[in-house]
Every structure is written in C-alpha cells, then in structure tokens.
Amino acid sequence: MSMLLQCSGLSKRFGSKEALSGINFSVESGRIVGLLGPNGSGKTTLIKLISGLLVPTTGSILVDGHAPGMDTKKIVSYLPERTYLNDWMRARDIIGFFQDFYADFDAAKARDMLARLQIDPADRLKSMSKGTKEKVQLILVMSRNARLYLLDEPIGGVDPAARDYILNTIITNYSPDASVILSTHLIADVEKVLDDIVFLSNGQVAMTAAVDDIRENQGKSVDALFREVFQC
Amino acid sequence: MLGKLLRYEIKSTARLFLPLYAALAVLGLLNRLFLSISRLPAASFVLSLPAATGTAIYALTVMAAFVMTFVVMIQRFYKSLLGDEGYLMFTLPVSPAQHLVAKLTVSCLWIFASMAVTAVSLLIMLANGQFFNSLSAGLASALQHLMQFDPNAVTWAALGAEFVALAILGTLSSILMIYFSISLGQLSNRYKLLTAVGAYLGVNAVLQALSTLLTLPMAFPAVADAIESFFSAYPIASLHVAAGAGLLGALLLCAAFFLGTNYLLSKKLNLE
C-alpha cells in the first residue's frame, strides 16, 4: 500500500489563534476517510492546507510525494464548503472550463450526472438554488479521475434523496488507487461509506481508527463513538 | 494553460466591456446626428437641446468606461483570485505566475481598448472633411517642425518607439503595483481590503521618497547647470537619456512588483 497523503507535524496559525497544531496522519490509496469533528475543530483549514489554498505555519504535507503545488493540483479534486463558480456561467460552460484545465476530467460523465439529477446544462448558475449549485459543484469534482478527492461538507446543503445519490456516486466513482477525504458532521448519513475516521478536536487529531475496528472491537457505530468523544 | 487562462479571462470581462463600447459607438453616432441638426440654419434653441444632452451623456459614458476599466481591473484580481472564486482558480493546475500574467495582460488590453474605442467614437461624432483637413494640416506642420530640428526621420521613429514602450511599461507597473498591494492585503486575517489600501499608500510613499532621493543632486546648482548645458548642447541625446532612464525605472518596478506578487501568491496564500 502506498501512502497517498502524509501530514507531519502540521500546524496552522491565524494571528494568535492556533487553528491546527501537531497534526500527523496519513491516508493510503483506496480509502474513504471521514474527517469528523465539531464546528471550528479545523476540518476546513486542514482540507485547505492539503489543497494548497493555505500555507502551513509549520510541518509538511505530501500528496503522492509532492508538496502542494502544480503537481498535486493535477491529481487532487477539491470541493470547497462554499460556491466558487461564476454566477453568470451556464452549467455547460463550467463543464467546458473543467475540461480545459483538468486533463483527468470526464465531460460525458458530468453531463450524465447532471441529467440524472435533472439539472439543465443550459441553466445559468444565477438561477439555481443553493442546493442545486452544490450538486453541480459536486458533479464537477466527482467527474474528475483524480487520485485524491477532498470533499468539504459534500452533503450539507442537499436533500436526503440527492444525498444518497451523491454518496453512491462517491463510492462507485473513484478508482481503487484513489482516496476520498470527506468532512461532515452528518455522521450517520456517511457512516456506511467510510473506511477510516479521523476525529479532529480543537485543531488536534483526537483519534484515528478504521470503521470496522470501531464496530467489531468496540461494538459501536461511528455516530455513537463521536457523541461519546465529543460529549458537551 | 496560459492561453486557456487568457481566453477565459477575456470571456469573463468582455461581457462587461463590449456593451459599454457599443453604447459609446451608438452615442457617437446619435450625437453626430444631433450636432448636425443643431447646426442647421433654421435651428432654434429647441433643436439644439438634443445635441447638448447627447454630448453630456456621451461625456458621462466615456468617464464611466474609464472608471469601469479601473474597477474591473481591481475586481478581477481581488474577487477572482482572492475571493470565493479563488478557491477554483488556485486549485487549477496553473502556476500563480500564469494567473498573474493572464490578469495583467487582459487588464492592459482593456485599458488600451477603452482608449481606442473612445478615440473611434470621437471620430464617429466629429469627423468630417474639414476635420480631416485640419488634422492632416496640423500633423504636417508638426512634422515640419520636427524635421527642422533634426532631419533624420529615424531619430523621431526611435524616440516615438521609446515613448510608446514607456507608456506600456508605465501602465504595466501601475497595474502590478495595485496587484502587489492587494496581495499584501490578503495576508491580513481580518482587514484584507483596508490593509491593501494601506499597502498601496505605503508603497507609494516609498516610491516618492526614492524618486526624491534620486533627484536630490539636482538641488545643487552645479549639477543643474551641467544638465541644462548638456540638454542645450545635445537635445536629442538628452531625450534618449530621459526615455532610457524612464524605461529602466519602469522595468525595475515591473520586475519588483511582479516577483513580489508572485512570491506572496505562491508562498503566502491565505484564502479566508
């Protein structure tokens, strides 16, 4: 098994506030990893560091052996927690945009998924609801044949039916040498697709485990374990 | 990749500029009509009103075009690289330098396009036989004066080229200074725009201080006299020296701001 992602001694400070400190963890190829933690625990910061939108204060990140940069951006497919698309563009323009810039983008797959979710490629982003925009972004991100998918709250804003479709897409879409890291607090919904979990608490890794271990050795669901670890 | 970035950048901005340029052309045409009506022998006060209003609207539209060129230049950098859209742009497999070149080229393109379109719309509005006659007469007499001064046409062509280059490099360095200030501003976790404005004023102050320092020797009468006598002895050479110094300065500024911005976007990116 090769290590697809390695974070060592990773810290990120915003002014005097320490968002992440001493993060060590790694992800092998072929895993679906849940990045779980309460609000403000540093999930988004960690994902932004891996995608190269932030620069770590200390420590290092290696994606397939490279520090975040041009080489990693070719193989990392990132879904931010906000909408980052131009309002004036139509869904099909954005498909063209992704096709232009990402060699691993599968436009036919994207069009197929739009059709499945009944989104008209001729619609402008401006006229779409927030949930529909999120679906479009997820479709774009999942239509790449990337090595590492970073999904920040991929199901937060969409209805339960679309949620199931999206989770199905995530598990069926990616190739065996690719991995997915997804952050969410809707644990019960994603639990069934996860291989591993990383619990983040106050900017530190509180626990990493394989989901099978949690179920077999502790006899608990991830959701129950989460509530136990993060009891208020 | 740079070609794709350029194409996308032009597409994103053209939809703002092209309608405005069309409006300028149409207003030029309308004003031409109104002006010729107001010049009719039988024209009354009422008939001259459209010309007056039309000219005022035209002038406002020209101003709007230049304000918009400036605003779009800032907005395209601030919003599309350092705002929400930056999440998309900075996860593309494209280097920050390529982003920078794309934004810079397209901004520069629109600045010159706005000038050209304004000139063309003025021609649409005013050009007639008389206009071209006086224009060519003016050009001819200017050319005659230049030739009296130095009959070698190559001299003037070279000087002309130097000043065009100076105008382009000067525009580039002004844009890059704004980009650099915005990139400094994004380092702040809370007051990105305010810090950017502060950075701009700060950089400006540093440049002022530097230019004062460079021209300080002129304060000595001996130096000022020497420069003056050099200028009267070799006027053409002096112009070349002045243009050369300006070019060198603008080139240094461009390089400094480009490298500075590229460093900030590559090593200090801080998308909120």
Chai-1 contact restraints between the chains, C-beta under 6 A:
chainA,res_idxA,chainB,res_idxB,connection_type,confidence,min_distance_angstrom,max_distance_angstrom,comment,restraint_id
A,F14,B,N189,contact,1.0,0.0,6.0,A-B,restraint_1
A,G15,B,N189,contact,1.0,0.0,6.0,A-B,restraint_2
A,S51,B,T91,contact,1.0,0.0,6.0,A-B,restraint_3
A,L53,B,F90,contact,1.0,0.0,6.0,A-B,restraint_4
A,L53,B,L271,contact,1.0,0.0,6.0,A-B,restraint_5
A,V55,B,L269,contact,1.0,0.0,6.0,A-B,restraint_6
A,M70,B,P93,contact,1.0,0.0,6.0,A-B,restraint_7
A,M70,B,S95,contact,1.0,0.0,6.0,A-B,restraint_8
A,K73,B,T91,contact,1.0,0.0,6.0,A-B,restraint_9
A,K73,B,P93,contact,1.0,0.0,6.0,A-B,restraint_10
A,K74,B,P93,contact,1.0,0.0,6.0,A-B,restraint_11
A,Y78,B,T91,contact,1.0,0.0,6.0,A-B,restraint_12
A,P80,B,Y87,contact,1.0,0.0,6.0,A-B,restraint_13
A,R82,B,D84,contact,1.0,0.0,6.0,A-B,restraint_14
A,Y84,B,D84,contact,1.0,0.0,6.0,A-B,restraint_15
A,Y84,B,E85,contact,1.0,0.0,6.0,A-B,restraint_16
A,Y84,B,Y87,contact,1.0,0.0,6.0,A-B,restraint_17
A,Y84,B,L88,contact,1.0,0.0,6.0,A-B,restraint_18
A,D100,B,K4,contact,1.0,0.0,6.0,A-B,restraint_19
A,F101,B,L92,contact,1.0,0.0,6.0,A-B,restraint_20
